[in-house]
């Protein structure tokens, strides 16, 4: 006989008391309900013979950005109530009161003091959770779509990480159980250190955007040019971090590598690699009202080779490339060669975007 677990807390009013109830998925089994949640304990309804706990969760290897040569891809939902989540996934008996359908699904996520970016509501929801450094981000509502929820969450998380300079994440896991689906992020910094970095980044961005000369510009092309130049003036390319990445160091193990991926590296430390450049430009462009997106991919020739990150900005209905890293290849002579370059320009023939920076279904929004 399988022994039910000891009850660690009081019974929740309105839910069934602890005990064996008919398994929601199999008529021949009973599953133990502990008063607020289903457990993994099951038994035969007739013989009451117990079975080993049922595996009710998937906990894949932690997802993190792919290791790249020279650059690394800097790849939240108020908690759904127990009753709502259980009813949503159909695991409570029919006689348990269920919330209205409008109580289920995505919310805007936690309030954060920093801008978040994403191509759809799921991405921006996750981004808020990441900026708030939530230990667990509930995405149970995604499980109703009939798709591979882990793949869907991974796709959205990759964009949330790539597009949000105020989120400091090295990877994540997706945990699926009968009652809920959760994202468990791996954060690079403790909460207080992460917040201090956000404060300093935001202060630097505000200082640049307050420049009267910048505010006097009315042509968006001139504004983009001024922001491009501001990034180049703020920092130099971090060759040491690039070498560390080539040697196998990662953000979660190397403070140098972590900082090189961040707008913090550009605005505060004065040095970063390509993703730091792209993140910094992203904040300046969006802060100036210019639609911008970070793009990640590979460059097989030109100023550098290997994995790379750059930006696209929307000007007069066209998404144009801005690559501050390649224009800062020579600190003595910064250039504007890769400022507002059309996607068909021969200058870009050696580079190709990958699929990490935007949800797969939304990539056409930025073509």
C-alpha positions as CSV (number, residue, x, y, z in Angstrom):
1,X,0.0,0.0,0.0
2,X,1.3,3.4,-0.9
3,X,1.4,5.7,2.1
4,X,0.0,9.2,1.6
5,X,2.4,12.0,2.5
6,X,2.2,13.9,5.8
7,X,0.1,17.0,5.5
8,X,2.4,20.0,6.0
9,X,-0.3,22.7,6.1
10,X,-3.9,23.2,6.8
11,X,-6.6,22.2,4.4
12,X,-7.6,25.0,2.0
13,X,-11.3,26.0,2.4
14,X,-13.4,25.3,-0.7
15,X,-11.2,22.4,-1.9
16,X,-11.7,18.7,-1.2
17,X,-10.2,17.4,2.0
18,X,-7.1,15.2,1.7
19,X,-7.8,11.7,0.5
20,X,-7.9,9.3,-2.4
21,X,-10.0,10.6,-5.3
22,X,-10.6,9.3,-8.8
23,X,-7.7,10.0,-11.1
24,X,-8.7,12.7,-13.6
25,X,-7.0,10.9,-16.4
26,X,-7.6,7.2,-15.7
27,X,-10.9,5.7,-14.6
28,X,-9.2,2.6,-13.1
29,X,-7.0,4.6,-10.7
30,X,-7.3,6.8,-7.7
31,X,-4.8,9.6,-7.1
32,X,-4.0,11.1,-3.7
33,X,-5.2,14.7,-3.2
34,X,-3.4,16.4,-0.3
35,X,-5.9,19.1,0.3
36,X,-4.5,21.7,-2.2
37,X,-2.7,19.7,-4.9
38,X,-2.5,16.4,-6.6
39,X,0.4,14.2,-5.6
40,X,2.3,11.6,-7.7
41,X,0.7,8.7,-5.6
42,X,-1.8,6.5,-7.3
43,X,-3.5,3.2,-6.5
44,X,-5.9,0.7,-8.2
45,X,-9.5,1.7,-7.5
46,X,-10.6,-1.9,-6.8
47,X,-7.7,-3.5,-5.1
48,X,-6.3,-0.3,-3.6
49,X,-2.8,-1.5,-4.5
50,X,-0.4,1.3,-4.7
51,X,1.8,2.2,-7.6
52,X,5.1,4.1,-7.7
53,X,4.7,7.9,-7.9
54,X,3.8,9.0,-11.4
55,X,6.3,11.3,-13.1
56,X,4.4,14.5,-13.4
57,X,7.1,17.0,-14.4
58,X,9.7,17.5,-16.9
59,X,12.9,19.3,-15.9
60,X,15.1,19.4,-18.9
61,X,18.8,20.4,-18.8
62,X,19.0,24.1,-18.1
63,X,18.6,26.2,-21.3
64,X,21.3,28.8,-21.8
65,X,22.6,30.7,-24.8
66,X,24.9,28.8,-27.1
67,X,28.6,29.3,-26.5
68,X,29.8,31.5,-29.3
69,X,33.3,32.6,-30.4
70,X,33.9,36.1,-29.4
71,X,30.3,36.9,-28.5
72,X,27.5,35.3,-26.5
73,X,23.9,35.7,-27.4
74,X,22.3,37.4,-24.4
75,X,19.7,35.1,-24.9
76,X,7.3,37.8,-16.2
77,X,2.0,36.7,-14.5
78,X,0.9,37.2,-11.1
79,X,0.7,33.7,-9.6
80,X,-2.4,31.8,-10.8
81,X,-4.4,30.6,-7.8
82,X,-4.3,26.9,-7.0
83,X,-7.9,26.5,-7.7
84,X,-7.6,28.4,-11.0
85,X,-4.6,26.4,-12.2
86,X,-6.1,23.1,-11.3
87,X,-9.4,23.9,-12.9
88,X,-7.6,25.2,-16.0
89,X,-5.8,22.0,-16.6
90,X,-8.9,19.8,-15.7
91,X,-7.4,18.1,-12.7
92,X,-10.0,18.9,-10.0
93,X,-13.2,17.0,-9.7
94,X,-16.2,18.6,-11.4
95,X,-17.8,19.4,-8.1
96,X,-15.0,21.7,-7.0
97,X,-15.9,25.4,-7.6
98,X,-14.1,26.7,-10.7
99,X,-13.2,30.3,-11.6
100,X,-14.6,32.1,-14.6
101,X,-12.6,31.7,-17.8
102,X,-11.6,35.4,-17.6
103,X,-9.6,34.6,-14.5
104,X,-7.3,32.4,-16.4
105,X,-4.5,33.1,-18.8
106,X,-1.7,35.6,-19.1
107,X,-1.6,38.8,-17.1
108,X,0.8,41.7,-17.6
109,X,3.2,40.3,-15.1
110,X,4.9,42.2,-12.2
111,X,5.3,45.9,-12.3
112,X,8.9,46.9,-13.1
113,X,10.5,50.3,-13.2
114,X,12.3,49.6,-16.5
115,X,11.2,49.3,-20.1
116,X,10.7,45.8,-21.4
117,X,10.7,44.7,-25.1
118,X,9.2,41.9,-27.0
119,X,7.3,41.0,-30.2
120,X,4.2,39.7,-28.4
121,X,2.5,39.7,-25.0
122,X,4.1,36.4,-23.9
123,X,7.6,37.7,-24.5
124,X,7.0,41.0,-22.6
125,X,5.3,39.1,-19.8
126,X,8.3,36.9,-19.4
127,X,10.6,39.9,-19.7
128,X,8.9,41.5,-16.7
129,X,9.4,38.4,-14.7
130,X,13.0,38.3,-15.6
131,X,13.6,42.0,-14.8
132,X,11.8,41.4,-11.5
133,X,14.1,38.4,-11.0
134,X,11.2,36.1,-10.1
135,X,12.4,32.7,-8.9
136,X,9.5,31.1,-10.8
137,X,7.5,32.5,-13.6
138,X,4.1,30.8,-14.0
139,X,3.1,30.1,-17.6
140,X,0.4,27.6,-16.9
141,X,-2.0,29.3,-19.4
142,X,0.3,28.4,-22.3
143,X,-0.4,24.7,-21.8
144,X,-4.0,25.1,-23.2
145,X,-2.7,25.9,-26.7
146,X,-2.3,22.3,-27.8
147,X,1.3,22.9,-28.8
148,X,4.6,21.7,-27.3
149,X,4.6,24.0,-24.3
150,X,8.3,23.6,-23.5
151,X,9.3,24.5,-27.1
152,X,6.9,27.5,-27.0
153,X,8.3,28.7,-23.7
154,X,11.9,28.3,-24.8
155,X,11.2,30.2,-28.0
156,X,9.7,33.1,-26.1
157,X,12.4,33.0,-23.4
158,X,15.1,33.3,-26.0
159,X,13.6,36.5,-27.3
160,X,12.9,37.9,-23.8
161,X,16.6,37.3,-22.9
162,X,18.0,38.7,-26.2
163,X,15.8,41.9,-26.3
164,X,15.9,43.0,-22.7
165,X,19.0,44.8,-21.4
166,X,17.7,45.1,-17.9
167,X,17.4,41.3,-17.5
168,X,20.4,39.4,-16.3
169,X,19.8,35.7,-17.1
170,X,22.2,32.9,-18.0
171,X,19.6,30.2,-18.7
172,X,16.4,28.6,-17.5
173,X,14.5,25.4,-17.0
174,X,10.8,24.7,-17.9
175,X,9.0,22.6,-15.4
176,X,5.7,21.0,-16.4
177,X,3.3,19.3,-14.0
178,X,-0.4,18.5,-14.1
179,X,-1.3,21.7,-12.3
180,X,1.2,24.3,-13.6
181,X,3.9,25.1,-16.0
182,X,6.8,27.2,-14.7
183,X,9.9,28.9,-16.0
184,X,12.8,28.7,-13.5
185,X,15.4,31.2,-14.6
186,X,19.1,31.2,-13.6
187,X,20.1,34.7,-12.8
188,X,23.6,36.0,-13.0
189,X,23.5,38.4,-10.1
190,X,21.8,38.5,-6.7
191,X,18.8,40.8,-6.6
192,X,20.6,43.8,-5.0
193,X,23.5,43.7,-7.4
194,X,21.2,43.3,-10.4
195,X,19.2,46.3,-9.3
196,X,22.3,48.4,-8.8
197,X,23.3,47.6,-12.4
198,X,19.9,48.5,-13.7
199,X,20.0,51.8,-11.8
200,X,23.4,52.7,-13.3
201,X,22.5,51.7,-16.8
202,X,19.2,53.8,-16.6
203,X,21.1,56.8,-15.3
204,X,23.6,56.6,-18.1
205,X,20.9,56.2,-20.7
206,X,19.0,59.2,-19.3
207,X,22.1,61.3,-19.3
208,X,22.7,60.7,-23.0
209,X,19.1,61.2,-24.0
210,X,19.0,64.5,-22.1
211,X,21.6,66.0,-24.5
212,X,20.0,69.2,-25.9
213,X,21.8,68.6,-29.3
214,X,20.2,65.2,-29.5
215,X,16.8,66.5,-28.6
216,X,17.0,69.2,-31.2
217,X,17.2,66.6,-34.0
218,X,14.0,66.1,-36.0
219,X,15.2,63.6,-38.7
220,X,15.1,60.1,-37.3
221,X,18.1,59.2,-39.4
222,X,20.1,61.9,-37.8
223,X,18.9,60.7,-34.4
224,X,20.0,57.2,-35.1
225,X,23.4,58.5,-36.2
226,X,23.8,60.5,-33.0
227,X,22.9,57.5,-30.9
228,X,25.3,55.3,-32.8
229,X,28.1,57.8,-32.2
230,X,27.2,58.0,-28.5
231,X,27.7,54.2,-28.1
232,X,31.1,54.4,-29.9
233,X,32.2,57.3,-27.6
234,X,31.1,55.4,-24.5
235,X,33.2,52.3,-24.9
236,X,35.9,50.2,-26.6
237,X,35.7,46.7,-27.7
238,X,36.6,44.2,-25.0
239,X,39.3,42.0,-26.4
240,X,40.0,40.3,-23.1
241,X,36.4,39.2,-22.7
242,X,36.4,37.9,-26.3
243,X,39.5,35.8,-25.5
244,X,37.9,34.5,-22.4
245,X,34.8,33.5,-24.3
246,X,37.0,31.7,-26.9
247,X,38.6,29.9,-23.9
248,X,35.2,28.6,-22.8
249,X,34.2,31.0,-20.1
250,X,30.5,31.8,-19.6
251,X,28.5,34.6,-17.9
252,X,27.6,32.4,-15.0
253,X,31.3,31.6,-14.2
254,X,33.1,34.7,-15.4
255,X,32.3,38.3,-14.3
256,X,34.3,39.6,-17.2
257,X,32.2,37.6,-19.7
258,X,28.9,38.5,-18.1
259,X,29.6,42.2,-18.1
260,X,30.8,42.1,-21.7
261,X,27.3,41.0,-22.8
262,X,25.5,43.9,-21.1
263,X,24.7,47.5,-21.7
264,X,26.4,48.0,-18.4
265,X,29.7,47.1,-20.0
266,X,29.2,50.0,-22.5
267,X,27.7,52.7,-20.3
268,X,29.4,52.1,-17.0
269,X,32.5,49.9,-17.4
270,X,33.4,51.3,-20.8
271,X,34.1,48.0,-22.5
272,X,32.0,45.2,-24.0
273,X,31.7,42.8,-26.9
274,X,29.1,42.9,-29.6
275,X,26.1,42.0,-27.6
276,X,26.9,44.7,-25.1
277,X,27.0,47.2,-28.0
278,X,23.7,46.0,-29.4
279,X,22.0,46.1,-25.9
280,X,23.3,49.6,-25.3
281,X,22.1,50.9,-28.7
282,X,18.7,49.2,-28.1
283,X,18.1,51.2,-25.0
284,X,19.1,54.5,-26.6
285,X,17.0,54.0,-29.7
286,X,13.9,52.9,-27.9
287,X,14.3,55.7,-25.4
288,X,14.4,58.1,-28.4
289,X,11.2,56.7,-29.9
290,X,13.1,54.7,-32.6
291,X,11.8,51.2,-33.0
292,X,14.8,48.9,-32.6
293,X,15.5,45.2,-32.2
294,X,18.7,43.2,-31.3
295,X,19.6,40.7,-33.9
296,X,21.9,37.7,-33.3
297,X,23.6,35.5,-35.9
298,X,26.9,34.8,-37.6
299,X,29.4,36.8,-39.6
300,X,31.6,34.8,-41.9
301,X,33.8,37.6,-43.1
302,X,34.3,41.3,-42.7
303,X,35.5,43.1,-39.6
304,X,35.1,39.9,-37.5
305,X,34.0,36.3,-38.0
306,X,31.9,34.0,-35.8
307,X,28.8,34.6,-33.8
308,X,27.7,38.3,-33.7
309,X,25.0,40.7,-32.6
310,X,23.8,43.9,-34.1
311,X,20.6,46.0,-34.4
312,X,17.8,46.8,-36.8
313,X,15.9,50.1,-36.7
314,X,12.7,51.0,-38.4
315,X,13.1,54.1,-40.6
316,X,10.4,55.2,-43.1
317,X,8.9,51.7,-43.0
318,X,12.1,49.8,-43.6
319,X,14.2,47.8,-41.2
320,X,17.8,49.0,-41.6
321,X,21.0,47.5,-40.0
322,X,23.0,49.4,-37.4
323,X,26.2,47.7,-36.3
324,X,28.0,49.7,-33.7
325,X,30.5,47.0,-33.0
326,X,31.9,46.9,-36.5
327,X,32.0,50.7,-36.6
328,X,34.1,50.7,-33.4
329,X,36.7,48.2,-34.7
330,X,39.3,50.9,-34.8
331,X,39.1,53.2,-31.7
332,X,41.4,55.7,-33.4
333,X,39.1,56.0,-36.4
334,X,35.4,55.1,-35.6
335,X,33.3,54.9,-38.7
336,X,29.7,55.0,-39.9
337,X,30.1,52.3,-42.5
338,X,27.5,50.1,-40.8
339,X,25.0,52.8,-40.0
340,X,21.5,52.4,-41.5
341,X,22.5,49.8,-44.0
342,X,19.8,48.2,-46.1
343,X,19.4,44.4,-45.7
344,X,20.3,43.9,-49.4
345,X,23.5,45.9,-49.2
346,X,26.6,43.9,-50.2
347,X,28.3,45.0,-47.0
348,X,26.0,42.5,-45.2
349,X,26.5,39.5,-47.5
350,X,28.7,37.7,-45.1
351,X,26.3,37.7,-42.1
352,X,23.1,35.8,-41.4
353,X,20.6,36.1,-38.5
354,X,19.9,33.0,-36.4
355,X,16.6,32.1,-34.7
356,X,17.4,33.0,-31.1
357,X,16.6,36.7,-31.0
358,X,12.8,36.7,-31.9
359,X,9.9,34.2,-31.6
360,X,10.0,32.1,-34.7
361,X,6.5,33.1,-35.8
362,X,7.3,36.8,-35.5
363,X,10.5,37.0,-37.5
364,X,8.6,38.5,-40.4
365,X,7.8,41.6,-38.4
366,X,11.4,42.7,-38.7
367,X,12.2,42.0,-42.3
